[in-house]
Amino acid sequence: MASFFDTLCASKVTSGTNSEENCHLDGASMPNLYDEAREMLGAVLIINIFADLRQIARETSLPIDNFNPPLSSNEMLSLINSNKAEICRRSCKNADLEEKLLVLKRLKWHTPSSSGFIKMVFGTKITSSHHLIRFEDVNAGKQRPHAILVNETQQSITVVFCGCVAQEDFKSDTGSDLVKVPNPVLNSSSKIPTIKLHTGFSEYLLKKNTSEEKCRLDCILQDLKDLLKKYPGYRVYFTGHSLGAALSTLCGFYAATHNDIIAVSGPIQIFSIASPLIGNRDFLLAFQCLEREGRLQHLRICKEEDMITLLPFETPKLRSPISLKGKCNLYMICGMQLLLTDKSETDSPYPYKLYFPQDQNGCEDYAEEVKTQFEGTTSSFKLLAANDFKKLMEHHSYKEYEMRLDFCKDALSHFTIDDLYHDKDITGNIMDKDYEPTTQSFGKIGKRLIQRSTKLMQKAVKDVARKHDQK
């Protein structure tokens, strides 16, 4: 591990500009999907490592003020370099930190042409214009840290939420409680007064601080507005992994409702990695309204075997008023889903599947959606039943997502997120400006279908658990 740090920190950050990197600054072209996804994964890793470094400072004699933003790329590299011995020591005891370091090392070799924070770390043909503007982790024990990055080369502002793969966070992610909140999207095409969100995720962002009478969402959006006054026209990104991915999606959704942000930055772009589900059908309809208006684009990156991306799965119970309110009490996928599949186990020439949720699906179609989503997670349910949390988390890891993305490099390098949203073979009519969303009731047929799928899932888990106990 020490030799990796020697290699990482020996690189020098150059000054000046690079013509190849500036080719899209006038807005004529957008980065391809592969480069953007890898760039976001790199940003997530850097910020999570820096969060670990700040925690180390709190637990040792290191002066925490030295780790406070604003920090340039050179300053961040210097901090990592000067504390590499302590980080290496911690990584031997912390498998999550060690994994972040190893994946970041792989990103160096597999994205030689990438710019931004991946290059910032490894010092290949970049400018010194990358800055960490904000790092909020005062209540890191209760709230996941977030950071704001400004990249003057790419003309972008990125909000990164730290995630966690601890067992406690896994339990939190799988909780199924929904809370009703006011719908921030109220216009001619979205007339639903309230939406339902995962209780834990909404509290992270929307619960007000008693001392300041502000919630974390208010603080983040104000930071964005202030930055856009200084950097007008910069694209705004939200990203994160796991719990951080859910928070980035929810925060990006709210940011897209603010005219003073969209008017300056253009559409909000969310790149969520391994995100659990966030809200109900009403949330999906509000989300798609923003997508239809060109305010929001979301690439939801999932791995086929990663069951956390399908959680919470406890909501479709018979006691829920499915027959009265249709799918409004079920968690729904939002955004453009990029499902990374196992290349060795598919007949498709493409190691991924694209899916965009349709709101007018009938009962049978929705049941088929549920079946398709759970097809690839059979092995994960067995691990859950066997209480093999470590193996379960491997499907959810940075390493697995980095490897699967690399399988898709050739295919994903030929189009952008804009291309996906303009492809009717993927989106259907959802993105048409005159599209009118509809709400369909499940009725008795839908109730039986949900009951059947839930019972089959529960039976599979119980069977595996019984066999495990017999051993």
N, C-alpha and C positions, 0 to 999 in steps of 0.2 A: 504493500500500500504506500509506503514512504516513497518508493521510486516513482509512483504515479504522481505524487505531489511535486516531486522534483521536476518531472517533465511538464506538469501543468504550469507551475509558477516560474519556470525558466523562460517561458515565452514572453516576448515583449509586445506591449500594446503600441501600435504605431499611430502616428498622427497623420492628418490629411484626409482626403476623400478618395473613394474608389469609384471609377466610372461605372463598373459593372453593378455595384450595389446601388447606385443612384438612378438606375435605368427606369425605375417605376415611381420616382418621386413626384412626377407631374401628374400622376393619376392615370396615365395612359394604360398601364397594365398592373395586374395584381400578382402577388406571389402565388405559385402553384400550391395545391392543397397539401402535398407531401412536405414541402419546405415549411409551410406555415404550421402544420401539425407538429413537426419536429422542433421548430423554433419555440412553440408553446411548451412542449415537454421540457426543453432545455431551460426555459425561464422558470418553470415549476421546480425543477431540480435545484437550480441555483438559489432560489429564494428559500426553499426548504433547508438546504445546507446552511445558508446564512442564518436561518432561524435556529438551527442546532448550535451554530457558533455563538449566537447571542445568549442562548441558554447556558452554554459552557461558561461564558463570561460571568453570568449571574451566580453560577455555582462555584466559581473559583475567584482568584484575586484579580482577574483581568478587569480593567476599567471599562465599564459598559458604555461610557460616553464615547469611546473610540469607535464604537460600532453603530453609532446613530447617524442617520442620513441628514443632509445629502452626502452621498458618496459617489465618487466617480468610479469608473471601471478599474483604473489603476489602484485606487484606494482599496477597493474590495479585494483585488488580487493580493495586495500587500497584506491585508488582514488575514486572508486565508494562508498566505505563505508564512507569516510570522507565527501563526498558531497551528501549523500543520502537525506538529508532534502531538499536541493535545487532541486534535481531531482524529488522528490516526489511532491514538490510544482509545478514544471513545468508540471509534468505529469497530474495534475488535469486540466490544461489549454490546454494541448496538447494531443488530443486523440490518435495520431499516436505513441507518446512516451509511453503512458499508455498501448497501445496494445502490443508494443514490450516487455514491462516488463512482462505482463501477459502471453504472449506466451512463453517467456523464462522460466517462472515459470512452465508452463506445460511441457516443454522439460525436466526439471529436473526429473519429476515423470515418464515420459514415456520412457526415455532412461537411465535407471540405469546402463547399461553395456557400455555405450558409453564413448569414451575417447576424448581427445582434448579440444576444447574451451568450449563445454557445461560442461564438468567436471571441466574445469578450473574455471568456475564461481561458481559452486556449491561444489567444493572441495571434490570430492569423488574418492579416489584411483587414484590420478594422480601425476605426477612428477611436479617439478617446471621448466620444460624445455620448456614451451610455451612462445614465445616472440612476441611482436608486434615490427616489425623491421622498418616499414615505415608507416606514416600516412600523406597523402597529402591532405590538405584542405585549402591551402592559398587563392585560389579563389573559396571558397565554394559557393558564391553567383552566380557564373557563371558556374562552373564546379563541378560535383558531386565528393565528396571525395572518395579516395580509400586507402586501407591499404594492407600491406603485412605481413603475419603471418608465423612464422616458428614453426613447431611442431616436436621436436626432438624425441618424443616417437613414433609418427606415421611416422616419416621420410617424412615429406611433407612440401611444401611451398604453401601457398594459397594467391591468390590475390583476395581481396574482394572489390567490388564497391558498394558504398552507393546508394540507390534508393530514390524515393520520391513518395508519392501518393497525392501531392498537385494538385489542379485543373490546375495550370499553366503547370505542367509537363504532366498531362493527355492530354492537348491540344497539347503539343509538341510531345508526343508519337504518336498521331493520325494524325499528318501531313504526307502527302504522298510524299513529294518531294524526288526525288532520285538524287544522284550526281555520276558522272562517275569518277572512280579512277583506277589507274593501278592495274592489277591483280598480286598479289604477288606469285601466283602459276602458274608458266610457266614451263611445262615439257612435256614429250611425251604424257601424257594423259590429259593435260589441256593446250590448245593452244589459249584460249580466251584472248586477250590482255588487256581487261578492264572488270571491274565488276561495278555494280551500288549498292550503299549503301544509307540508310536513311541519309539525309543531316545532321540532328541534331546529330545523333550518330557518324557519321564519323568526324564531326567537333570537338566533344569532344576529340577524340583520335588523329586525324591526323593533326589538325590545329597547325602550328608551333607558338611557343612563339617568338615574335619579338625580345625580349631581348637576348634570349638564342639560337635562331635558332633551337630549338628542340620542338617536339610535345610530348604530354603526353605519347603516345605509346613508343617513343624512350626511355624516362626516365624509364618506367616500365620494358621494356625488358632489359635495361642495369642493373637495380637492380636485375632482375632475374639471369642474367648471372654472376653477382658478387656473388650472394648468392650460386649459384650452384658450384662455385669454392670452396666455403667453405663447402658446403653440397652436394657433388657429389652423384648422385643416388637418391636424394629425388624426390618424385612425385610432379608435379606441377599442382595445381588446380586453376580454375577461377570460381568465383561465385558472385551472386548478386540477388536482387529482383527488379522487374519492370524495370525502367530505368537502374538500376545497373545490371540487368540480361542481357539486350541488350549490354551494354558496356563490360561485362565480356565475352560474346560470341564473340564479335568482336575482343577484345584484345586476347583471346585465339586462335582465328583463325590466327591472325598474328604471335603469338608466335610459332605456329606449323610450320611455314614456315622457322624458323631459325634452321639450322642444329646444331649449337653449343649449342642450348638448348635441342633439342630432343636427341642428342647423349649422353647427360649426365643424363637427367631426364626420358627418355622414352616418351610415348604419353602424350600430354596435355589432361587434363580432365576438362570439363566444366560442371558445374551443375547450370543451369539457372532456376530461379524461377519466374514465371509470366512475362515472357519476351514478349514485343511487337515484331513484325516482323522487320527484319533488312535489307534485301537486295533482289535483283531480282534473276532470274533463273541462270544467269551467276555466281552470288555469290554462289548459291547452288551447282553448278557443281564444282567450285573451292573448296568449303567446303568438298564435298564428295570425291574429289581427295585426300585430306589430310586424311580423314577417311580411305579410301581404302589403303593408304600407311602406315597405322598404326601410324600416327603422331597425331591423334586427335580423341577424343571421347566426345560426347556431350549428356547429358541427359537434355532435355528441359521439365521441369515440368510445366504443365498447369492444370488449373481447368476448368471443362467443361463449367461452366456458366460465366467464366471470359472473356469478349469480348475483353479486352485489348491485350490478347495473339493472337488475330486475326487481330489486327490493325497494320498498316494503311489499311483500306479497301476502300479508295477512288481511288486508282490507276487504277483498271480496268474500265476505262471510254472509251467511244467510240472514243474519240479524240486520245487515245493512239494508236500507230501503231501496234495493236495486230495482224492484218492480215498480216503484213509485217515481224514482228520479233517474232512471236510466243509468248511464255510466258515471254520473257525477260524483259518486263516492269511491270510485276506483282510481288508483294512481295511473297516470298516463305518461307515455314518452312524449317529449317535446323536442322540436328541432329536427335537423337532418341527421339521422343516425348512421354512422359508419361502423358496421359490425365486422370486426377483424376475425377471420376464420382460420382454422388450421389448414395450412396449404397442403399438407400431406393427406388430408382426409376429405378432400372435396374434388368433385369432377369439374368444377368451374375453373375456367382459365384465370379468374380473378380471385385472389385470396381475401375477398371482402364482400359484404352485402350492403346495399344502401336502402334505407327505409325512411319514408316520410309519413307520419300518421295522418290518416284520413278520418274526418269527423262524421261522415255519413255512412260508415260501415253498418251493415245489419248485424244481427245476433250471430249468425253463422260465420260471417267474415271476422267479427271480433274474436270469436272463439278460436278461429284459425290463427289469428295474430298471436293470441296467448300461447297456443300450442307451438308456433314457430319460435317465439321468444324463449321458451323453456327447453326446446329441443337440445340445444348445445350445452345446457347446464346440468345434465344428468349426473355427470361425475362430481360436480360440486355439491349437489344434494346428498350424494353418498358420503362425501367428506363431512358435510354438516351433520348428518346422522351419526357418523362415527366420531364426531367431536374432534376432528382433525383440523384444528384452526390454522395451523402452520401451513399445511398443504393447500387449504382453501385460499389463503392469502397469496399464495404463489400465482394463482390465476389473476389476482388483482394487483400484482406488483408492477413497479416501473419497468423492470427488466422484461417482463412478458409483453408489455405494451410497446416498448421500444423495438423488440424483435419482430412483433407482428407488423408494426408500421414499416419496418425495413423490408418485409416481404412485399409490401404494396408499393414500393418506391416507383417502379416502372409505370404502373397503372395510374397512381395518384399524381404523378408529375406532369400529366398532360391536361389537367383542368384545374379550375379554381372553385372556390365556394360559390362564387357568382354563377358559374356554369351549372352547378347542381340545382340552384334555386330557380334557374330559368329552363330546366329540363322537365317538360310536362310528363315524360315517361316516369319520372320519379315523384313529382309533386301533384300530378293530376290537375284538377282545376282549383286547388286550394289557393294558389297565388294570384288568380284572376281578380282584378280590382272590383268586379261586380259580383264576386262570390258571396253567397249568403250561407253562413253556417247553420246547421240544423241540429236539433237534439232529438234522438230517438230513444224510446223507452225499451227496456229489455223485455218487460212482460214475463209471462210464465216460461216461454221458450228460453229467453236469456237467463232466467233464474236457474233453470235446470242445467244449462250449459256451464254456468259458473260453478254450480254445485258439483257437476261431474268433474270438471277440471281440478277443482280444489280437492275433492276426495281422492282422485287419482294421485295428485301430488303428495297428499298426506299419507296415502297408503304406501307409496314408494319409499318415503322417508322412514316410516315405521318398519317396513320389511327389512330395510338395510340395517336399521338400529337393532332389530331382533337378531339378525344373523351375526351382527357384531358382538352382541351380548353372549350368544351361544359359544363364540370362540373363547 
